[in-house]
Amino acid sequence: MSREPNIRHLRLGALVALLAALPASAVPSKRGTPAKKTPVVKSASKKTVAKSKVSASKKRALARTRTGRNGSVAGGPWKEPTYADSTMGDSVDGEDLTVRQAAVDALGPYNGSVVVVDPKSGRILTIVNQKLALRSGFQPCSTIKLVSALAGLHEGVVDRETAVRVSRRKSLNLTEALATSDNPYFARVGVKLGFEKVLHYSKLFGLGERAAMDIDGEFAGTLPDTPPKFGGVGMMMSFGEGIRLTTLQLASLMAAISNGGTLYHLQYPRTPEDRRAFVPRVKRHLEINQEIPEIRPGMMGAAEWGTGRRAFYDPNEPIFGKTGTCTDRTTPTHLGWFGSFNEVDGQKLVVVVLLTGGKAVNGPVAAQVAGGVYKNLSGQRFFARGQSLTPIAPRALTAGPSFVPND
């Protein structure tokens, strides 16, 4: 007679006895843990609009940022965190609080800065993360391609329709190169222009000088005295090598492209009296009215199907922009740029986004933030026809010198 049934019976009995000996806490309950009551939080007052409400998702995002013993951010050699409270230390005096809230909500938990400007007057409507926007410049990455394109068109070294071979099997025209941010294309433009002309046009478009006329502590950015050692003028005009750019400088350039070539002194009125007495101040007129129509299709293409498509292009409210992604080795930090403007019912608004941090930061994410600003404002009918973004005192403009082509 086989003893196998008895052995199975003994094993089963031992298993039952072992389970019975386990403490009750080790056995999961089907009822689950009772939910904790959520404390009631009082709504914030208007005076605290400088700081956005810290949501649970924002807290989780902040918790994801970790630094090692050497201070580097996880995932790379970068020193800047990807997530932070970007409103810390900001002053909202004089800002358009509707625009600011739209920008703060769109930026969310990212460590970065958002600058919004009225391109018809040069008035700064908001600066989120004022310390980051003013304290120093960063490598412009591929946003420098706008300078390269305008200079190349003006000097006749490139046109919109002609395809340029960028690799063995690939050729691109200017629209495609801007939309896809092609480095070889603009490196060739830079080489054809030469360092002296590149430097000349960069200065004309406001690089290397303060963009605002009434902000203490604004960094002027820098331009190299000689071609950069790493990649020369080709890398300078395709990747921004050797240049340090601020969000205000990029906003000033985007405003000039948006309004047809007027480079304004950006102004940041901080009191009711300053706003009532506001008068636009022209730095200089840029004769680029023939070049702007040639780059607009590429800038629109970036937002519609190119590198900036996460801005969520809407044909009824088009966005024109340029992304930038690179690592600023001097900081070091990974960067995500998006310089842009929109057109809705005759109104235009410039939005510039700069993100700093680790590998999660790039130009497409910056485009998504900028798109969120436009979407938030559109939902509030901010661009309603006939609305004046900047009340202007009835005085004459103070014009600066006009654009002078390089010899």
C-alpha positions, 0 to 999 in steps of 0.5 A, a space after each residue: 500500500 502506498 504511503 504517498 497520500 499520508 505524506 501529502 496530508 502531513 504537508 498540508 497540515 503543516 502548512 495550515 499550522 504555519 499560516 495560523 501562527 502568522 500575526 494578523 498584521 501580516 495578512 492583507 485585509 480586503 477592506 484596505 486602509 481607511 482614507 485619511 481626511 484631507 485638511 481644508 486649505 484656505 484659498 490664497 489671497 490676491 497678494 500671494 499670486 506670486 506663488 502658485 498653489 503647490 499641488 500634490 503633483 508638484 510636490 512629487 515632481 520636486 521630490 524626484 530631484 536628487 543630487 549626489 555628493 558632488 552636487 550633480 543632478 542625477 542622470 548627468 553632470 548637471 548642477 541645476 535641478 530640473 524641478 524647483 519653485 520658480 516663483 521664489 523671491 519674485 515681486 509682482 509689483 506692476 505685473 499683469 497678474 492675469 498673464 503672470 498666473 497663466 505663465 506660472 500655471 504653464 511652467 508648473 514644477 519646472 526650474 525655469 523662467 518665463 518672460 512675456 512681452 507686448 511686442 507693439 510697445 516693448 512692455 514686459 508683462 511678467 517675468 517668472 523667476 526674475 533671478 534666473 532671467 536677470 542674473 546671468 546669460 546662458 548658451 542660446 542653443 538653437 535659438 541662435 538660428 534665427 540670427 543666422 537666418 536673418 543675417 544670411 538672408 540679408 547678405 544673400 548667402 541663403 534664400 528660402 526656396 533653395 535646397 542646401 545639401 546637409 548630408 549625403 542623402 539629405 537636402 533642406 530649404 530654409 523653412 525645413 531647416 528652421 522647423 527641424 532645427 538642422 545644425 549642418 544647414 546653419 553651420 554652413 550659413 555661419 561659415 559663409 557669413 564669416 565671423 565679422 559679419 556674424 558678430 555685426 548682426 548679433 550686435 545689431 539684433 541686441 545680443 551682448 547688450 542690455 535689453 531693458 532700460 529700467 531694470 537694475 542688475 540686468 546681465 548684458 550677456 556676452 559675445 566672443 571676441 574671436 571665433 569659438 575654439 569649439 566648432 568655430 563660427 559654424 557652431 556659433 551660428 548653429 548652436 550658440 557656442 561662445 554666446 551668453 543670452 538672457 531671456 530678455 534679449 531673446 524676448 526683445 529679438 522675438 518682439 522685433 521679428 513679430 512687429 516688423 523690425 522695431 527693436 524696443 528698449 524693454 520696459 518694466 513699469 512697477 507702479 501705477 504711475 509708471 504704467 499710466 506714463 508709459 511711453 515706448 522707447 525705440 532702441 533702433 529700427 532693423 531693416 528686416 521687413 523683407 527677411 521676416 516673411 522668409 523666416 515666418 513659415 519655418 517658425 510656424 512649421 516648428 510649432 506645427 510639425 517641427 521641434 516645437 510641435 508640443 506647443 500644440 499649434 492651432 491654425 486659428 491661433 498660430 504660434 511662431 517659434 524656435 526651440 533650443 536644446 543643449 548643455 551649457 558647460 559653464 554652469 553646467 546645466 542642460 537647457 531648453 529654450 523656446 522663443 515665440 510669438 502668436 497672432 490672434 485677432 490682430 493681437 500679438 504676444 511674445 513668450 520666451 521660456 528657458 528651462 534649466 536642469 537635467 536630461 528631462 529639460 529640452 526645447 520641446 518641453 519649453 515649447 509645451 510650456 509656452 503653448 500652455 501660456 497661450 492656451 491659458 490666456 486664450 481660455 480667458 479671452 485675453 486676446 479679444 479683438 480690440 483689447 489694448 495690452 499696453 495703455 500708452 501715454 500720448 507722447 512721441 516715441 524716442 527713436 534710436 539709430 536705424 539698422 546699418 548693413 555691414 560693409 
